[in-house]
Amino acid sequence: MIVTRFAPSPTGFLHIGGLRTALFSYLWARKNNGRFLLRIEDTDLARNSEEATKAILEAFEWVQMEHDGTIEYQSKRFGIYEEYIQKLLDSGAAYYCYMTKEELDALREEQQKRGERPRYDGRYRDGALPPREGVSPVVRIKAPLSGSIAFEDGIKGAVEFGADQLDDFIIARSDKTPTYNFVVAIDDHLMGVTDAIRGDDHLSNTPKQIVIYRSFGWEAPKFYHVPMILNGEGKKLSKRDGATNVMEYKALGYLPEALLNFLARLGWSYGDREIFSREELIELFDPKDINKSASAYNASKLAWINHEHIKAQTDERLIALLKQDFDLDLGGFGASSKLLALCKEKAQTLEALAREARKFVSRPTGYGEKELALVTQEAAAIAAKFLEFAEGKTDMRGAIEAFLKAENIKMPQLAKPLRIALFGEAAGASLDASLDILGVFEAKIRLEALEKRLK
Ligand code: GLU
């Protein structure tokens, strides 16, 4: 069975890069009827916060990416790690090192002077030096002294690290707390993880984790190191390129399925197809199709994908989302279907959809100076005459055409004052569609309000 996991370190909000690797892990598990685990890597008690864990769970809930089993917190597993460190000490695969910080600094300085890469020299390995009184030792694991650590990455292909790139690294600090790579390897093994999909910033951790697996005689999972998301200029993604916090996308009016679709396509492809439902992603996703190079974040593509998903939504869902997230209640609005159909044509986000639709639900509360300068009393009189003319007619488009012809005037002469009356704006959605939705009765009420203001 395929078992994947998302293993965030809760240091802040959930970043879209994190959501993307989580998504890949989720899709791969679901596709194979496997399990997708969530493990919170909160061993760094100084940097991790409960709020950050909550933010991750909130984001998971929003995108409805359900994980299997209970959430594991590394902070609650120190006893387990201690036990496994002891196992390595007992088997001789790890040992105590009593070197002080000063000694380590001195060694490093010497090595750098000689132009060598700083690395621990193994001086306590195999009891070469006796234990020291009064020094709390660290625990180091024996790394191979020659040869290399090689593995087949599911995305990068063959990866190899020479033994000279590794040293006997620390697996437990002098206060007995385990180090990062140790707990990741222990947990991935104990939780039965078969496929570890993660950012390629972790690539250099992998040989260390493989050393740990080998020390226990365990098989390592298959690793997939996903290239980073960069901005259009090939630099690290930052606030300036768009929202990086997953939950900000909700506030901006993105649909969770659109964000997931966008993130899936950011680094993975299936021919030149762009739009995928979650079911389609589950069916078609394969980590071997993840791109080898970094992907570029593209805000306009996200907006386009979001628009496609908005257009495909049912009215019920849109009405529910507009109410819940944008405080717009279309429940009692008679022509809500027509209204949504009209607004959906242009609105790329729910926020824009709410903004457009609100103009129909609420009357203008005032008019801008610029707009007022555009309507004279005569112009308003044309609009009033038209509404009389349109009364009782059902074909608004036909009514507009007939009226323009009868009065021998051009469209803007009617559209400008009427639009300002209806929405407080001189330009906007199709006039006939707008009238169709609002109805002539409501249009008259709005025009009367403008006329009052003009007097
Ligand atoms: N906790 C690590 C992070 O948040 C991920 C570890 C892993 O996926 O192996 O970057």
Residues whose N, C-alpha, C, O or C-beta is under 5 A from the ligand:
A	BS01	LIG	A7 P8 S9 E41 V184 I197 R198
